[in-house]
Amino acid sequence: MSARSQRRARLSAATRPADASGGARAQILVSCTKGILNDTLETVNQILTRVLPPALHSRLAFLSGPSFAAEARPPQCGVG
């Protein structure tokens, strides 16, 4: 399996409903990354919208800003 296929499989598994009772539970995929893809100049939201199935697009969320690292990291990281 190629690296790209492995990444897609992990994303697919991460967004699959995971309710132990068997019921459907929508999960949200939150991207806490920044930057652009050098060769296409795509932003993270454009990349994820392109590679993920359309059914998942409504579950995408993006954390962005000039510096969100201190606000987003867990307190036990010991950084900051």
C-alpha positions in Angstrom: 0.0 0.0 0.0 1.4 3.4 -0.9 2.0 6.1 1.6 -0.8 8.1 0.1 -3.2 5.2 0.4 -2.2 4.6 4.0 -2.9 8.3 4.9 -6.3 8.1 3.2 -7.1 4.9 5.1 -6.1 6.5 8.4 -8.2 9.6 7.6 -11.1 7.3 6.7 -10.8 5.3 9.9 -10.6 8.5 12.0 -13.8 9.9 10.6 -15.8 6.7 10.7 -18.6 6.6 13.3 -17.2 5.1 16.5 -20.3 4.7 18.7 -19.9 1.5 20.8 -23.7 1.0 20.7 -23.6 0.8 16.9 -25.5 4.1 16.4 -24.3 6.7 14.0 -22.3 9.5 15.5 -20.9 12.2 13.3 -17.3 13.0 14.1 -15.5 16.2 13.2 -12.0 16.3 11.7 -10.2 19.4 13.0 -7.1 20.5 11.2 -4.5 22.3 13.4 -1.9 22.8 10.7 -0.7 25.8 8.8 1.0 26.5 5.5 0.5 25.8 1.9 1.5 23.0 -0.4 4.6 24.3 -2.2 4.0 22.8 -5.7 0.2 23.8 -5.9 0.0 26.6 -3.4 -3.1 24.9 -1.9 -4.1 25.7 1.6 -4.8 22.9 4.1 -8.6 23.2 3.7 -8.2 23.0 -0.1 -6.1 19.9 0.2 -8.5 18.1 2.6 -11.5 19.1 0.5 -9.8 17.7 -2.6 -8.7 14.3 -1.0 -11.6 13.5 1.3 -14.9 12.3 0.0 -17.6 15.0 -0.3 -19.7 13.3 2.4 -17.0 14.4 4.9 -16.7 18.0 3.8 -19.4 19.2 6.3 -17.4 17.6 9.1 -14.1 19.5 8.4 -13.0 22.3 10.8 -9.9 24.4 10.7 -8.1 26.1 13.6 -6.2 29.0 12.3 -4.7 32.3 13.2 -1.3 34.0 13.6 -0.4 31.8 16.6 -2.9 29.4 18.1 -0.3 26.9 19.4 -0.3 28.1 23.0 -4.1 28.1 23.1 -4.5 24.7 21.5 -1.8 22.6 23.3 -2.7 20.5 26.3 -1.5 22.0 29.6 0.5 18.9 30.4 2.9 19.5 27.5 5.1 21.6 29.6 5.7 24.1 26.9 5.2 27.8 27.1 
